[in-house]
Amino acid sequence: MSAAVEAGELAVAVPEHVTVERPKNRDHGDYATNVALQLAKPAGKPPRAVADVLAARLRGITGVTKVDIAGPGFLNITLDTATQGELARTVVEAGAAYGRNEALKGLRINLEFVSANPTGPIHIGGVRWAAVGDSLARVLRASGADVTTEYYLNDAGVQISKFAASLQAAANGREVPEGGYVGEYIVDIAKAITEAVPGLLEKDEDEQLQVFRTEGLKLMVAEIKRSMDEFGTHFDVWFSEKSLHDSGAVGKAIERLREQGHVFEQDGAIWLRTTDFGDDKDRVLVKADGDTTYFAADAAYYLSKRDRGSEVSVYMLGADHHGYVNRLKAIAACAGDDMDRNIEVRIGQFVKMLRDGEEVRMSKRAGNIITIDDVVEWIGVDAARYTLARSSTDSTITLDINVLTSQTNENPVFYVQYAHARMCSVQRKAGELGITRSADFKPELLATEWESDLLGQLGEFPRVLATAGELREPHRVARYLEELAGTYHRFYDNCQILPKGDEEVTDLTHARLWLADATRTVIANGLTLLGVSAPERM
């Protein structure tokens, strides 16, 4: 394309992005692109005329055996087997770097996820965001973005007061107050605090309450950090809501919004006119009694992210937070930002768990919720992370404990991990036979339909990864891995890799070892992006 532009055959600017895909019907070549349709209007020519120019240029490239023009101007490109096969060497030599790209190079993203109130263990909804959010951070970084992962601790307000009162009641053998927290974890934390602070229950009620508030919060946050760490999810920043109030950031945020002209006073309260930017109603920042609202803290928090260098702030919220989308976007607009670019609010749907066909609803420890520790105990970290990340967050998902603990193809994480273990087994057997992958690689020998299909799948990985980052959809990586695993299994079943009995080691043996190793590399890279292990034996 660049050559055609430079030669004056096309008077257009070379586009930054061109879509090149693997056709589902292999009769349409190895790769297909609609770039001629993309360039037709700016070039002032019919799409087929543009396609004729590009096809002529492509036919002159070494390794391209055929270029056909289909329909209104689609280009179908066929490569020779040696050019296709060279991809195996490219993948193996790139190793862990294969698939990484610069689609989001330099973009500074603040990615906030989980952010459950520190008043109890992480529940199953938070577990989904832990898997998806951490995977998304990995995918974004692999696409060149500068990502800060963040957990927002709601450590101020009414819920923390109820948490402290619940601990105090448990320690003193009283009924938990209405609206308080229950479960074994409350009893455990209350006991830990009374043992750590001698004579606590002899103090007056207000002193007790303050200690239970301070120490209970510390223990609960430590517990959340432990569970996140054991789940393989790590945060760069643990941000305290209380710090916004203590530092005066909330008041400063209100003044900054006032300077933008969107703050007004009515009925003794201070409001932000969010209806100017799509919210269903204006929002109170400071109530008539002088107390600031949660919304004021939300505004201060968003401005804090921007002040710390975030170009795009991504909020990942639970299914009960649909009402937050417009109000958070309105905060960005009221602050003078682009609400369609500088802020993204993503909503995750519910998760159900089944055992023996029946829905599981209760936790032994928390009483009325399923916790992250329950999920890990029942199905393990790998199965939980993979399964929670493999579906679009727009959809409700069901985790079937029986399926996810089985070693069958119905279990998606087993299916993908088994493909990796199968390739590692091939490498071990090759070593036992004294076969090492030869540097004299003959890629033209990878000529069967199964080898061609596998090479085509490997070539798709960088595009899949870039798209997953741009669309914030890490589930695309998981679905790709399942397709790749299936393609490898078909290759393995139809193409003998290692010699049997007295058969000789041939150039084809070495070529197929390169291809198997390339596939193992890509599956390992994809599983790493999802925070899932790539076992060598199963």
Secondary structure, DSSP 8 states (H G I E B T S, - for coil): -HHHHHTTS--S---S---EE--SSGGG-SEEE-HHHHHHHHHTS-HHHHHHHHHHHHHTSTTEEEEEEETTTEEEEEE-HHHHHHHHHHHHHHGGGTT---TTTT-EEEEE-----TTS--BHHHHHHHHHHHHHHHHHHHTT-EEEEEEEE--SSHHHHHHHHHHHHHHTT----TT---SHHHHHHHHHHHHHSTTGGGS-HHHHHHHHHHHHHHHHHHHHHHHHHHTT---SEEEEHHHHHHTTHHHHHHHHHHHTT-EEEETTEEEE-GGGGT-SS-EEEE-TTS-B-HHHHHHHHHHHHHHTT-SEEEEEE-GGGTTHHHHHHHHHHHTTS-TTTTEEEEE---EEEEETTEEE---TTTSSS-BHHHHHHHH-HHHHHHHHHSS-TTS-EEEEHHHHTS-STTSHHHHHHHHHHHHHHHHHHHHHTT----SS--GGG--SHHHHHHHHHHHHHHHHHHHHHHHT-THHHHHHHHHHHHHHHHHHHHS--S--TT----HHHHHHHHHHHHHHHHHHHHHHHTT----S--
